[in-house]
Amino acid sequence: MPPIHPTQRVAVLADSQNLYHTAHSLYSRNVDYTALLDSAVQDRELVRAIAYVIRADSPNEEDFFDALRDIGFEAKIKDIKTFGDGSKKADWDVGISLDAVTLATHVDALVLCSGDGDFSRLCSHLRHEGVRVEVFGFGSSTAEELREAADSFVDMSENEDRYLL
């Protein structure tokens, strides 16, 4: 596992839907994105920070998108899709994966903020390409295969006061 050092170039990719739903279901609180970004970067050179969000026409969501930008995240926004049967779908799995693979040639470390086990294969691929992969998530809802595929895992549940508002 490559160690952390101050000259590393790092990218931070935040699966905001996953973080939001987990923080709300476990704690009824919101994620502190300032603390998340600070912890993820750890005094290294930040190349890019992207938060992947869904526009669901809920109150204050534009304020949230603006706040992400103020913190230092680029907000990538996707509209929620409603199907004929009333079901709704919106996820960024493919977009996050494509961005991660594209950024891999420009960074030494990639921090993925998600508990979604679908990203375990992505982590394995990035590590094979020589990129250090760090995962931030809530322990009880982070897939075991994702933890195992990463170089390191930070359990945000172990420091609720830092990572939650």
Secondary structure, DSSP 4 states (H G I P E B T S, - for coil): -PPP-TT-EEEEEEEHHHHHHHHHHHHS--B-HHHHHHHHHTTSEEEEEEEEEEE---TTHHHHHHHHHHHTPEEEEEEPEE-TTS-EE---HHHHHHHHHHHTTT-SEEEEE---GGGHHHHHHHHHTT-EEEEEE-GGGS-HHHHHHSSEEEEGGGGHHHHB-
